[in-house]
Amino acid sequence: MNFHILTLFPEMVMDGLSTSIIGRGIEKGSISVEAVNIRDYTLDKHKKVDDYPYGGGAGMVMQAQPVYDAWKTVRSRCSDNTRTIYLTP
């Protein structure tokens, strides 16, 4: 079973997974996990992936372009019956 996790913090994700039950599954070869850095897919030279919310207000939101481009690249390497689970607050 293959998992691809799109994140802004791939090192943190992989460090957390390697010391858990999932880490034992990775060592056995039962599953594979790849953490994909969304910042690698931004068009901004500073690797910026967030922006101000439409209409103003406090906080920041993720830009759709780098998330979509990262997903599209990972999806192109997978089979047709691959499932996507999008977690967002």
Secondary structure by P-SEA (a helix, b strand, c coil): cbbbbbcccaaaaaaaaaacaaaaaaaaccbbbbbbccccccccccccccccccccccbbbbbaaaaaaaaaaaaaaccccbbbbbbcc
